[in-house]
Amino acid sequence: KFFGDNLFRDWRYNADGSLNKDFVLNNPTYGGQVLVAGKNFGSGSSREHAAWAIAGYGFRVVVSSFFADIHKNNELNNFVLPVVVTEGFLQELFDSIEADPKMEVEVNLPEQIIINKATGKSEHFEINAYKKHCLMNGLDDIDFLLSNKDKIEEWEKKA
């Protein structure tokens, strides 16, 4: 939770520690588990703490037209799904949010589709098959290995 409390700290809080009422995440009108972000999200945020903060704040999905590679992998390792969309679709999401801050975005991981519920438009997104399996089954890398312990031991006997 601590990391989530400090997500976007310099924007969320004023110098005196009070909430910046002009920052979108401090506005109760906006909220949810999907963060719609600008392009090149995570650039300069390769440290795992950035992904911890996103997950700790409560986000389960981040949508952008581009992610910095290390940050994208750190999000996946922290059970946050980075969804890459076209710049046009991203702009449509921002336009829909501006028109109605309570609009909904649906993310269907099994089908790898993101839907703008305000317009009905959707896009397919890519995800590594291994990471998709892990997200859908609540497995981190160690859990995945442990779930395959019998197969690994059998393979080692043959080697």
N, C-alpha and C positions, 0 to 999 in steps of 0.2 A: 504493500500500500504506500509506503514512504516514497518510492520512486514515482508512483502515480500522482502523488500530491505535488510533485515537482515537475510534472510534464509541462513544457513550455513556460517554465517559471518566470523568465524575464518578461514575457508578454502577459501572463496571468496576474502578476502581482506588481504593484507600484513599488517605488523605492522604499517607502515606509512599511511595506509588508501587507498593506491593504489590497483587496481585490481590485483589479482593473476592470471596471464595469463595461468598458468598451471592447474587451476581448471576448470573442465568440464563445469560447468554452466556459466563460463565467456567466453566460446568459442562459437561464433555465429553459428558454424557448427551444434551444438546440440541445440535442442529447442523443443517446443511444449507444449502440455497440459498433457502429460503422463510422469511421473517420474518413471524410472526403477531403483529400489533401491536394495541394498544388503539385505541379510536375517536379520531377527530380527529388522526390521525398526521401529523406534520410541522408542526403548528401552532407558529409561532415559529421554524421552521427553513427560512425561505425562501431563505437563502443557499445557493448551489450546493454549498458545502462539505459540507452535510448529506447530499446525494445522493451526492457523491463518497465519503463515509465508508461509506455503505451498500453501494455498489458495491465499494469497496475491501476491505470486510470479506468479501465473497464472496456477498452476497445478490443474487439475480436477480429475486426477487418479494417484494413486501411486501403483506400482506393486512390490511385494516382495514375498518371500516364507514364511515369518512369520512376524506378526506385534505384538508389545506390545499391550495388550488389551485396556488400557486406551487411548493410542494414536490412535488406530484404531477407537474407539468410538468418539474421538474428531474430527478426520478427517470426519467421517460421519456427525457429527453435524455441520460441516463447509462446507458441500456440496462437499467434496472430497471423491471419491470412492476408498477405499483400496481393491485391488484385490490380493488375495492369490493364488499363483501358486506353482507347484512343483519346487524343486530345479533344476531339469533337464530342465524344460521349462524356468526358470529364466536364467540359464546359456546360453541356446540357444538364448534368447533375447540379452544378453550381447554380445555373439559372433556375432550376426547379426548386432548389433549397431557398433561394432568394425569394421566389414567388410564394412559397409555403414552407416555412422552417420545420413543419411537422410532417413533411412528405417522407415517404419510406423508400428505402433501397433494399431490395431482396438479393441475397447472395446464395446461390445454390451450388455448394461445393461438389456434390456428386456429379451434377451435370455441367459444372464449370461455366455457369451463366450468372451474370449480374443484371438485375432488372431495375430500371427507374420506374417505380410504381406510379409516379405522377403522369408519365407519358406513355408507359407501356413498352418503351423501347428497351432492348437488351443487347448485351454483347457477350461473346464467349471470351473466357480468359484461360491462360495457360498456367499449369502448375506441375512441378516435378511429381511423377507418379508415386515415388517413395514418400515425399512430404505429404501428399494428398492422403495416402494410406494412414500415415501417422496422425494427421489432424483428425481424420474421420474416426480413428480408433483411440484417440487420447493417448498416443504413445510418443514418448521422447525417444532419442536414439538408443538409450540403454534399455528402456522397456521393449523396444523392437527386438534388440538382440536377445533379451531374456525370453521373449515370446517364441524365439526360434532356437532356443537352447538345444532341444532334442535334434533338430536338423543339423546344427553345427557340430554337435558331438558325433553324430552318425557320419558326417563328412570327414571329420578328423580321424575316425577309425579307418576309413578307406584310404586316407592320404599316407 
